[in-house]
Amino acid sequence: MTKSSYKILFEKNADPILIFDTASHQIIDCNLAMSEKYGYSRNELCKMKFEDLHSLEDKDHVTQILGKEKDLLPILTHITKKGELLTIELNSRPITLNGRQANICTIRDMAPRLGTKKELEKQNLLQKAMRKISESSRESDLNVLFKIIHQQVKKLMPAENFYIAILENYEKSTYYFPYYKDLLNQDDIKQNMTIALPGTFTDWVSKKGSLLLDKHAVEQ
């Protein structure tokens, strides 16, 4: 295929495509679909860095992603020139362009797959929660990490009651609770306690590796 043929495929592709410098993240080029989808002219985009398409709270996370050498396929939130939020899937691959190390990115709008605005918002909340937990995994104080995990889960669902259980003895079904929060606490379990819990929901999930979805098992 000739160079002109590749240029036509780049320009006419229905998905937004952009190319940015690997070192500086400066946008080098983009196709027409990118300009139309985001509302920026090509000249405007080429004065921006890839991170500029994201909100301030996402920029550090995006910079970390771009620092990885492997191919990328994360789900991110982009912002158009008008301030519209786009949930997108990013497929980024390294290329050499005129002797310059760069990345070519194909951007796919996730809205058709994720459906309604409410579902998109849920997906965005989930992505942000998982990102926060991932970033906090470097926290040396486990008590702080557990609190962060609890806080993020509460953003996704009602979870005032939340615990982390570690199976210490399989045969005796003894569990250690490094984190335990229960508003009622009818079982009188305390944080940092080790207790035997044979036949409980906790024991089932831990040993079976699955949720209680089998009706017969639940009845038993």
N, C-alpha and C positions, 0 to 999 in steps of 0.2 A: 504494500500500500504506500502511495506517495505521501510526501510531507503535506501537500495541499489537501489530500484526502483526510488525513488525521485532523487537520485544521477545521475542515467542514464538519467532521463528527463532533469535535469539541464545541464548535459554535452552535450546531443545530441540536445538540443533545437536549432532551426535554427536562432532565434534572439539572439543577444548578451545579456548576463545577468551578472551582477556583484553584489556583496554584499559588503557594506561598513559599518564601525562602525558609529553609530548615533552621538556619541559625538565628535569624532576626524575626521570623514569622511575618515579615512584610509581604503583603499580597502582591504578586507579580502580574497575574492575569486572571480573567474570569470569562465565562461565556455569557451569552445574552440572557439565558434563563436565570442566571444568578442575579443579574442586574434587575430583571423584571420582578423576581420574587422578593428581593430585598429593598427595592426602591432606590438604590444607589446607582449612579452612572459608573461606567468602568473606571473613569478617571478618579472618581471619589473612592472607590474600593481600593484602587492601587495606591492610595495615600494612607490606607489603614493597615493595621496588623490583624491577623486572624482572631486574636483575643478580643478585638474591638466589636466583634459581632455578639459578644456575650455580656451579661450583666456583671457588675463589679464583683458581686459575691461569687461568681463562677470563674473569674479569670485565673485565680491561682490553680484551681483544679484543672482547667484547660491547659495551662502551661505545663503541668505535670504530665498530662496525657501526651502532649506533643513531644515531650522529652523522651518518650519510649520509642525504641527502634522498630518494634513489630508493627504489622498492619493494624489499623484501628477500625473498630466498628461500634463506638459508643453511641448512646442516645444523649443528646444535649439540648439545651434551650438557647435558641438564637433570637436576636432582636432586630427587627427591620428598621428602616429609616423612620417610619411612622410610629415606632414603638410597639408594634405588634409582636407578640411572643410566638415563636415557632418551635414545636418539638420536632427535632430532626435526628436522623440516623446518619452518622458521618463515616464514610469509607475513605480512609486516607492511606496513600501509598507513596513511598519515596521514589523520586526520579532524579535524573541528571538533566538539567536544561541549560544548554550552552555552557557546559562546564561548571554549572552552579548546582549545588545540592538543594533540592526543593521537594515539596510534597504536593501531590495532586489529589484533591478532595472532591468526591461526589457526595452531594447532599440530597437526602431524600426526606420529604415532608412526611411525618408519621401520622398526621391527622386522618387520612383515609383509613389507616389500619386501626388506629386507636378509637376512632368514632367521635363521640360527643365531646363537647367542651368539658363536661364534668369528668369524663374518663381521662381526658388529657391532663386536667388539673391533678387527678389522683396519681397519674404516672409521673408528673413533675415532682409531686411531694415525695413519692417513693424514691425517685432518683436522688433527690436532695438528701433524704434521710440516709440512704445507703452510702452516699458520698461522705456525709458527716461522720458516720460510724467508721468508714474506711480510713479517713484522715485521722480519726482519734485513736486508731489502733496502735499508734506509736506512743501513746500516753503510758508513762512508766508506772503511774499510780493506778492500779486496777480498780480501786473504789471510784476514782474519777471516771474511768472508762465505762464502768457499769452504769453510773448515773447518766452519762451521755447517751448510752444505748437506750436506757429507759425513757429518757426525754424524747428521743427521736421516734421511738415506737409509739409514744403517746400522741405524736403529731399525726399518726396514720390511723389510729384506732383507739377506742376507750381502753386504757391500760394502766389505770391507777394501781391495780394489783399486778405485780410483775416480779418474777424471780428467775434466778439462774441456778440450775441444779447440776452438780457434777457427780456422776455415778462412780463411787469409790470401790464398792464390792458388788460384783454382779450376782453372786450366789445369794448373798444376804440382802440384796437390794438396799444398800445403805448409800445415802446421798449427802453430799456436802453443799451447803447453800452460801456461796460467797456474797450473794446479793438477794435480799428478800424484802419485798414491800407488799403488805396486805392490809387494807383498811379494816377488815374484820378480824383476820388472823384467828379463826376459830380453832385451828390445829395447834396454836401456840408455838409455831415454828419461828425461830429467830435467825437473823443474819449470822453467818459463820457457824451455824449449828450443823452437826452430822446426825442423821436420823434414818432409821430403817423404814422404807415405804413400799413393802411388797403389795402387789395388786392394785396400786393407785394409778391414776391417769399419768402421773409423772413417770412411773415405772414402765408403763406400757409404751409411751412415746419414746423413752430412752432406749428400751430394748428392741422394740419393733422398728424404730426409725421411721415411723409414720404417724399421721394423725388418727384420731378415733373416727374413722369414716365408715367402718363396717358396723352395720346396725346390730347384727347378731352378737358381735363382740362387745358392743356398748351395753346391750341388755344383760349379758353375762356379768 
